Amino acid sequence: MESGTDFSTNNKILTIIIGLATLLLFSINILRNIVMPQINTDTLNNFYTIFISIVLEGLPFIIIGALISSFIQIFISEENIIKIIPKNKLMGLFFAAIVGLIFPVCDCAIIPVTRRLIKKGIPTSLAITFMLSVPIVNPIVLVSTYYAFKGKIYMLFARLIFGIIAAMVIGYLIDLLHTGKSLKYSIQLNNFTPSCGCGCHNHQHNKQVHKFHYLFDIIDYTSSETYDTGKLFIIGALISALVQSYIPKEYILSIGQGNLYSIIVMFVLAYILSICSQTDAFIARAFLGQFTIGSVVGFLILGPMLDIKNTLMLTGTFNRKFTIKLIFLIISICFIMAVSANYIIPISLKLLGGV
Amino acid sequence: MNNKKLNFNLGEFTWLILMLAISFYFYRLVHTKNIYMFINPNMVKYVVFASGALLILAFFQIPKIINTLEHKPKFGYLIFMIPIIIGILVNPVGLTEQVTQVKGVNIVEDTTTRTKPIINSDSTIHQEGQIVMEDKNYFTFLTGIAEEPNKFKNFKITLTGFVYKNNNIKNGQFIIARMLMTCCAADTQVVGFLCDYNEQNLDKDAWVEITGVLDTTNYTDSNSKQDSLIPLIKVQSVKKVVPPASKYIYINNTN
């Protein structure tokens, strides 16, 4: 219980900085309105609407993620997890990459689950592959991608295949790049053992459990996970809404066309839009006419892996060194994937005679 | 065991209040139907779930106020207050037509390498090539017509939307636009058809119902300088209408 105090110091500084930045952004917003009363209130209104809608869309899934995470914490033991992991590393990575097919969790909910799995002893590389692939390779996302690209079923396969490969490669490389602990120090300590609300002060649950304790424990974990992930999620939603309502899309689109520039444009868009992986296909289809096919595939695989709200949630989970390496890897691997998709998709379409 | 005396934990109490407030805010949004301004009706069930889940969490939070000894109010609680405060302060009106300034309007559809037409023309289109676009079939017609502009040439079309103009659009032309929501306001796109109309100057953002004949034209994208063949509506009549109750077109995965 003593560790509870130094748990906050590291976390607190981050929260304060982020909080202050947010307040600053907010006050700029308010100041603009006071100083220039003629400014369009519509813009402000659109900002609020986008912000609230991201929260409404994401928070339920954060709670679901927290719930799954607490179930793992309570009901799945370290030994069982170690047992089911394949011994072969490549097999393990592949297994981690396709778990999503039966595990419909979106990109908001996956982070608390991943954090829990790493604490339970899953190798970091597998956990990262799992975290990156599940939002792409899950039935709900696949169905919505299918509908968005109706009649262009090859986009669905491109997203699936390139997503799986990218997640596996990133998982493999992160192991080579980073040795040692990946989680934040404070999380590693496993310190937020919440006191159970039942009034008894004996915390040796594992020994003499009665069913009621499970319920309390699950509720406790869910509550604190919701808090931990939710606060970063809300800040992410705030920043994303600000960027979206104040920076015209045309500025971003004007970065350029061409094989490489278009990928950069789509990456920037995927990053700041911060939309759920089940909806981004509908946005992507609008770009298919204007940008190269590889850049659209890049948008579809990078978006679920990395965006504004995700970045904040990653920094709240992993230590700084690891986060930087991971973000670097995600961007560069997805870039390579996008470039190769530019060449591979037209060729394979020709070979297959158009699926 | 010196914790016999009654203790009141402010941190746990704040968290309780916040969860209750968010739960209530979500519930009120659903109850007043204001939620449709923010997210697709398909997604409402998740918000209801979140509201219920937070209520349960809050209920089990109550004993912790007395039982937990060390838990100071965290700074992070402030963050959870942001959506609540905004929710209380702002009267929701949804996205406004002005959003076109930041989001832009899509009128170009990729017409290459599609193998299967979206619209099965015999079944969906009414007799004598008359297309009436309503909220329900808007998305199907929009993509279908934009895919194969030539196939629908000379079809008569009726649709409602708001007028959008920018510098790239020639005089005597405008775009009749709608906001298309997949999931939530953040992923809303503005879509529409280019229209040819010379008789009167329509105000930007005005809601109109138009009837016209479909034609095609070449449109040069301002960024890519790429020509593409897009549908064009030669407008025959324009009628001013009041903005519809639901400003958005919702994409429904199931149809």
Interface residues (C-beta under 8 A of the other chain):
Chain A: M1 G4 T5 S8 K12 T15 I16 G19 T22 N40 D42 T43 N45 N46 Y48 T49 I50 F51 I52 S53 I54 V55 L56 E57 L59 P60 F61 I63 I64 L67 V143 S144 Y147 K150 G151 K152 S195 G197 C198 G199 H201 F216 I219 D220 T222 S223 T226 Y227 G230 K231 I234 I235 L238 S240 A241 Q244 S245 Y246 I247 P248 K249 E250 L253 S254 Q257 L273 S274 I275 C276 Q278 T279 D280 F282 I283 R285 A286 L288 G289 Q290 L349 G354 V355
Chain B: M1 N3 W15 M19 I22 F26 L29 I35 M37 F38 I39 M43 Y46 V47 F49 A50 A53 L54 I56 L57 F60 Q61 I62 P63 K64 N67 T68 E70 H71 K74 F75 G76 L78 I79 F80 I82 P83 I86 G87 V90 P92 V93 G94 L95 T96 E97 Q98 V99 Q101 V102 K103 G104 N106 V108 E109 D110 T111 T113 R114 T115 K116 P117 I118 T143 E147 L180 T182 C183 C184 A185 A186 D187 Q189 V191 D221 S222 N223 S224 Q226 S228 I251 N253
